[in-house]
Amino acid sequence: MRVFISADMEGVTGIATPEDVVSGEEEYPRGRELLVGDVNAAVEGARAGGADTVLVNDAHSTMTNIPRGELHEGAGLIRGNTKPRSMMQGLDPDHDVALFVGYHAMAGTAEAVLNHTFVGHELLRLRVNGAEVGELGWNARLAGAEGVPVGLVTGDDATVAEASAELGASTPTVAVKRGIDRFSADCRPPAVTREAIREGAMRALERVASGALRAMSPTEPTRIEADWSATNHAVAAASMPGVERAGSRTTAVAATTYPGAFEASVGMLRAGVAGRNECYG
Ligand SMILES: [Zn+2]
C-alpha cells in the first residue's frame, strides 16, 4: 500500500500559540520537535499497518519545518513551498490513502486552536461551489478527485468535528488537544497522543484493506471563491489571469475539474497575499 501524509503544524500535540509555529520565534524549535513526533508516529503506524511506501509533504507555512534527518527513515519527504498543489503536493492516484496530521479547524471556528484558512490574516473564508470549506475540506476534495480517501485526521477537538462533518463520523481521528480559544488549548501528553496517532494510522490502513474507506466525490465543474479581509487582497488576486473579481472583497476561479479549480485557487490565494511574506497552510 502507498500512503500519503499531509503534515500541517497548528494541530500538532502541545501547540497552542503563533510562537509555537512561526519560524524564528523562541518556541518554534520545540514546536518543530512536537511536529516531528506526531508525523513519525503516523509513519510508524502506517508501516506497521502494511504500508510499502509513505510520502510526507511538509504542509505548513514555509513548508521547511521537518528536518530530513529527524523524519522516520521509512518515509519520503517533500520540502519547500513553491508547489502547484501546495499542502497536497505529491499525492497521485496510485496512493491508497491520505493521512492529515496536525490539521486545524477553518477560520472562524469557535474554541478552535489557531483556526484559520490557508492564510491567517488575509482570508476570511473559502467556498467550493457555495459550501464553506477549511483546509481539511479543500484538500480532502482534491484527494477524492484523485480517487484517494482520507483515512486519518489529527488535530484539536474542533478539527475532529470538522473531519466528521466532511468525511463521515466513521473516519479515524485523533484529538491531541482541546481548544479553549484561537491561542489557547488544553494539551494531552505527547506519549499518549503519539500512541493514539500510531494506532489511528494502523486503523486507517485496516480500513483501506477492508474497503471501508470512500474517497470524496467533489462536485464538478468546480467554482472556488475566496472572501478576503480587505479589498487590496481582492485586487491583487484578480490581477492573475483567470481570476474573477466577484465582489469588492471576493474573488473566484472556475474549472471543469476539481483539480483544475484547486490549482487555480492556490495561485489565486498566493496572488491575494502578495505584498506580505509568503506563509501558507
Ligand atoms: Zn499550518
Residues whose N, C-alpha, C, O or C-beta is under 5 A from the ligand:
A	BS01	ZN	D8 M9 E10 A59 H60 S61 Y280 G281
